[in-house]
Amino acid sequence: MAHFLVEYREVGDARTRDAHRVQHIAYRKSLGAGMPLAGPLLDDEGNPVGSVVILAATDRAEAETIAARDPFVAAGVLELVLVRGYRIAAMKAPEV
């Protein structure tokens, strides 16, 4: 398995985001170990402006398919910006 960095841009409104949040979270959780990292990109006020995800996939085409199936993409909340090969060189668990 290879890893891919996926970047999304926020294009939807808060109402649409809220209406599809449960499906979005469920989809990302369903990826399990196939998504070792995910989180929102924030502006200076803490508002979401996009999202970055690291996906495990056999190739770029599979990673693009997985990225495009996110319910936020279908609902017009996020727009897929790029899918690029990525190598995890180090990974540290966040401190809680």
N, C-alpha and C positions, 0 to 999 in steps of 0.2 A: 504494500500500500504506500502511496505517495501522499504528501500533504499539500494542501492548497489554501492560500489566503484569499478570502472572499470579502469584498467591500461592497456595502450597500449605501445608498444615499436616501435620506428621509425625504419623501415627497408627499406624504399624506397628511391628513389633519388628525387632531387628537381624538375626535369622535370615532373616526374609522379605526384608528389604532386601538382604542379601547374595545371596540366591537369585535376585533379579531385577535386580541391579545392571548386569550386562552388557547386558541388553535395554534398560534405562532409558538407559544411556549411548549405546548404538547408536541409539536413537530420537532422542535429542536431537541427536546428531551428524548424523543424516539430515536434520534441518531446515536445515542449512547456514546461509546468510545470513538465513534466515527466523527465526533465533533469535540476535540479536546479543549477548545477555547471558543468563547463567544462573548460579546458585550457591545454595548452601545458606544458610539462616538458622541461626545457632548460638546456643546458650545460653551462659552465662558460663563453663561448663566446656569449651566447644568441641564439644558434642554437637549433632547436627542436630535442629532443631525445626520445620523447614519448608524451603521453597525459594521463590526469586523468579526469574522468567523474563521477559524481554522478547521478545515475538513480533511478527513482521510478518504481517499478514493483511489480507484485503480488507475484513472487517468483524468485529464482535464475535462473531457466530455462528461464523464460521470459526475465530477465535482460541479460543473455548470448545471447539470440536471438537478442535482440535490439542492443547489443554491436557489434555482428558479422555482422549486416546489414549495418554498417557504410561503405559508399563507399570507404573510404581510406583503409579499411580492404580488400575489394574485389579487389582493384587495387594494393595491395601489398605495400602500403605506411606505414600502421600501422599493427602490429601484436598484437592480443589480448593476454595479459599476464595473467590477473587474473580478476575474478569477485568475490567480497567478500561482505558479509553483512556489512551494515554501518548504524549507527544511528547518525542523525544530532542532536547534543546537543546544539549548538548555531549557529546562522547565522547572520552576519552583512553585510549590503549592503556596497559595496566598495565606498570609497570616490573618487569623480571625481575631 
